[in-house]
Amino acid sequence: MPTAKEKVSIVISKDGPYVVSGDAPLTEEIIGANAEGESIKWQRGRTYNAPAKYALCRCGQSAKAPFCDGTHVRVGFDGTETAPRTSFAAQARTFDGPHLSLLDARDLCADARFCDPNGKVWNQVARTDDPNVRAMFLSQVHNCPAGRLIAFDKAAGKTIEQKSAAAIAVIEDPVEDCSGPIWLRGGVDLISGDGHQYEKRNNMTVCRCGESKNKPFCDGTHASANFKAEK
């Protein structure tokens, strides 16, 4: 008789790694771009062999990335969590359209740039009564790994999100020539070093370069820091 899958959770150790447990695949996801360098799709990279419990690097300096090798101790990594513990709804600004709204929590931006093509989603939302614009808008919003952007159906009174099974991925960004954050999908439990459980969300990105000012979440600093994970 098959066993039930173990719930996926991540515990953020103080000034140390993300300790992962549960049944979730660990993969590499690559931002795919068009000829103009615009983010348009996700491309699957490698799949990692990960045990039932493992530690992912948070300081950005492991020589065995994405896994922790203990370097955080040697370099004196400061992993203090500084992100507000308020809900997404409390952080989000609303951009209104005829049938859909766009909820935008700017501080969660992971700089994946799927929001930019076709005139930017903030402008598209005003034209989502056009079926073609609506489809384009939803596709771009759903590709946001950080969950910074969420579409809201005004008539139904609920968000429109693509649900997925629990999964963890490390992001690579060839256009910016850098390594991106860790992408948590499908409602992974994220628990702080002091036991606080962050709001469970369909998409979140947590910092792996060690430089975010919004820890544990990514704030896009990996791009300006030209972070490249050693593999």
C-alpha positions in Angstrom: 0.0 0.0 0.0 1.5 3.4 -1.0 2.6 5.7 1.8 1.3 9.2 2.0 3.7 11.9 0.9 5.5 13.7 3.7 4.6 17.4 3.9 7.4 19.6 2.6 8.9 22.1 5.0 11.9 24.4 5.2 13.3 25.5 8.5 15.7 28.5 8.3 18.6 27.9 10.7 20.1 30.9 12.4 22.9 32.3 10.3 22.9 29.0 8.5 21.2 27.0 5.7 17.6 26.2 4.8 16.9 22.7 6.2 14.5 20.9 3.9 12.4 17.9 4.7 9.6 16.1 2.9 8.8 14.8 -0.5 9.6 17.5 -3.1 11.8 17.3 -6.2 14.8 19.6 -6.3 15.5 20.9 -9.8 17.1 23.7 -11.7 14.8 26.1 -13.5 16.3 28.4 -16.2 14.7 31.7 -17.3 14.2 31.3 -21.1 14.3 34.5 -23.2 13.5 35.6 -26.7 15.8 37.3 -29.1 15.3 40.7 -27.4 16.3 39.2 -24.0 12.8 39.3 -22.6 11.8 36.5 -20.1 9.1 34.4 -21.8 9.3 30.8 -20.5 10.8 28.5 -17.9 13.2 25.8 -19.1 14.0 22.7 -16.9 17.7 22.2 -16.2 19.1 19.5 -14.1 17.4 17.4 -11.5 19.3 16.9 -8.2 19.5 13.8 -6.2 18.4 14.9 -2.8 17.9 12.8 0.4 14.8 12.9 2.5 16.4 15.8 4.5 19.0 18.1 3.3 20.4 21.7 3.7 20.5 24.3 1.0 23.1 27.1 1.0 21.9 30.5 2.2 25.2 32.4 2.5 25.9 32.2 -1.3 29.5 30.8 -0.8 29.1 27.1 -0.7 31.4 25.2 -3.0 28.8 22.5 -3.3 25.8 24.6 -4.3 23.0 24.4 -4.1 23.8 22.4 -1.0 25.3 23.8 2.2 29.0 22.8 2.9 29.4 24.7 6.2 31.0 27.8 4.7 28.6 30.0 6.5 30.4 29.3 9.7 33.9 30.1 8.4 32.7 33.4 6.8 30.6 34.5 9.7 27.4 34.8 7.6 24.7 37.1 9.0 21.4 35.6 8.0 19.2 37.8 10.1 15.6 37.7 8.9 14.4 41.2 8.2 11.3 40.7 6.1 8.0 41.9 7.5 5.8 39.1 8.9 2.6 40.6 7.5 0.4 38.9 4.9 0.8 39.2 1.1 -2.6 41.1 1.1 -1.3 43.6 3.6 1.8 44.3 1.5 0.2 44.4 -2.0 -0.9 47.3 -4.0 -3.9 46.9 -6.3 -3.9 47.8 -10.0 -7.5 47.7 -11.2 -8.9 46.6 -14.6 -12.3 46.0 -16.0 -12.6 42.3 -15.0 -9.3 41.5 -13.4 -7.1 43.3 -10.9 -3.4 42.9 -10.4 -2.1 42.6 -6.8 1.6 43.6 -6.5 3.8 43.2 -3.5 6.8 45.1 -4.8 9.2 44.2 -2.0 9.0 40.5 -3.0 10.4 41.0 -6.5 13.0 38.4 -7.5 13.9 40.2 -10.8 12.8 37.4 -13.1 11.2 40.0 -15.5 8.3 37.9 -16.8 6.2 41.0 -16.1 8.0 43.2 -18.7 7.1 41.8 -22.2 4.1 43.0 -24.3 4.0 46.5 -22.6 4.2 45.3 -19.0 1.5 43.7 -16.9 0.6 46.9 -15.0 -0.5 48.4 -18.4 -2.1 45.1 -19.6 -4.5 44.8 -16.7 -6.5 47.8 -18.0 -7.2 45.8 -21.2 -8.0 42.4 -19.8 -11.5 42.6 -21.2 -9.8 41.6 -24.5 -9.5 37.8 -24.4 -6.1 37.9 -26.1 -4.7 40.4 -23.6 -6.2 38.5 -20.7 -4.5 35.3 -21.7 -1.2 37.1 -22.2 -1.6 38.9 -18.9 -2.3 35.7 -17.0 0.5 33.8 -18.6 3.1 36.5 -17.6 1.7 36.9 -14.0 1.7 33.1 -13.5 5.4 32.9 -14.5 6.4 35.2 -11.6 8.3 32.8 -9.3 8.2 35.1 -6.3 4.5 35.4 -6.1 5.0 39.2 -6.2 2.2 39.4 -8.7 -1.2 37.8 -8.4 -4.2 38.2 -10.7 -7.6 38.7 -9.0 -11.0 37.9 -10.6 -13.3 40.6 -9.5 -16.5 38.8 -10.4 -15.6 35.6 -8.7 -14.0 37.5 -5.8 -10.9 35.3 -5.7 -7.3 35.1 -7.0 -6.4 33.2 -10.2 -3.4 31.0 -9.5 -1.9 27.9 -11.1 -1.7 25.4 -8.4 1.2 22.9 -8.4 2.5 20.1 -6.3 5.1 21.0 -3.7 8.5 21.5 -5.4 11.8 23.3 -4.9 14.0 24.8 -7.6 17.2 26.9 -7.9 16.9 29.5 -10.6 19.5 30.4 -13.2 19.3 33.6 -15.3 21.4 33.5 -18.5 20.4 36.9 -19.7 21.7 38.6 -16.5 24.5 36.0 -16.4 23.8 35.1 -12.7 22.3 32.6 -10.4 18.9 33.5 -8.9 17.0 32.6 -5.8 15.5 29.3 -4.5 11.9 28.9 -5.8 9.3 27.3 -3.5 6.2 26.1 -5.2 3.0 24.5 -4.1 2.6 25.7 -0.6 5.9 24.7 1.0 6.0 25.5 4.7 8.6 28.1 5.5 9.6 28.4 9.2 11.9 31.0 10.7 14.7 30.3 13.0 12.6 31.5 15.9 9.7 29.2 15.0 7.5 31.7 13.1 5.7 30.2 10.1 5.5 32.5 7.2 2.3 32.8 5.3 2.0 29.7 3.1 1.8 30.7 -0.6 1.7 29.1 -4.0 5.0 30.8 -5.1 7.8 32.2 -3.0 11.5 32.9 -3.7 14.1 32.9 -0.9 17.5 34.4 -1.1 20.5 32.2 -1.8 23.1 34.8 -2.6 23.2 35.9 1.0 22.8 39.6 0.1 19.1 40.3 0.2 17.9 43.1 2.4 14.5 41.3 2.8 15.7 37.9 4.2 14.6 35.2 4.0 13.0 36.4 0.7 14.8 37.4 -2.4 14.9 41.1 -3.3 16.7 40.8 -6.6 20.2 41.7 -5.3 21.7 38.6 -6.9 21.5 40.4 -10.3 23.4 43.5 -9.2 25.8 41.4 -7.2 26.5 39.2 -10.2 26.0 36.2 -8.0 27.1 32.9 -9.5 26.6 29.7 -7.4 29.6 27.4 -7.4 28.6 23.9 -8.7 
